[in-house]
Amino acid sequence: MGSVRKASAWLGLVDDNDDERYYDDDYSEGTTSGDAWVTDPRVQVAADKAEEKSRRIATVTPDSFRDARAIGELFRDGIPVIMNLTGMEPGDAKRVVDFAAGLIFGLRGSIDRVSTRVFLLTPADTEIISGDASAHRTDGFFNQS
C-alpha cells in the first residue's frame, strides 16, 4: 500500500483493506450465534453471556437517518447504545443526534460523547463511572499528602 493510500485510509477517506492479507482462509472461528444480531447486521447485541439487560450494550453504526429506529428500540428496551456516526453525512448525523437527545430526554437517560461522532446513550438506571484516576483516588499508597 502506497503512502498516499495509507494516509487516505488513516483519515478514513478510503477503505483500509490492507488487513486482509493477515487472515488465513483455513482458520475457522466456529459457529456464531444467530441471536447476537438484532434485525439488522449493523446492530450487534451481546447475548450469550450477558442475558441480564443490565449487562448488555448495543453498538449501532447507522448509514442514514432511517436507521435511527433501531437506536430508539434498543434504548427503549433499557439497553445502553453506542452510536457510531462516523460513516454518516453531517446533516444526517445531526438529525440522529437530535433524535437521540429527544429519546434520552423522554426516557430520562443520558448521552455522553465518547469521541468524535461516537456517542453513548445510557438509560436512567445505568451509572457511568469516569475513567479519571483522580475521581477514584482514596487515601492510599500514592496519596502522600
NORZIMO-V742647 format. One record per helix or strand of 3 or more residues. SS is the DSSP state (H for helix, E for strand). FROM is the first residue (numbers start at 1). TO is the last residue. Records with the same first field share a line. If there is no record, write none. Layout:
BEGIN
SS->FROM-TO  FROM-TO
END
This chain:
BEGIN
H->3-11  18-22  34-36  53-55  65-76  90-106  133-135
E->43-45  57-60  80-84  110-115  118-122
END
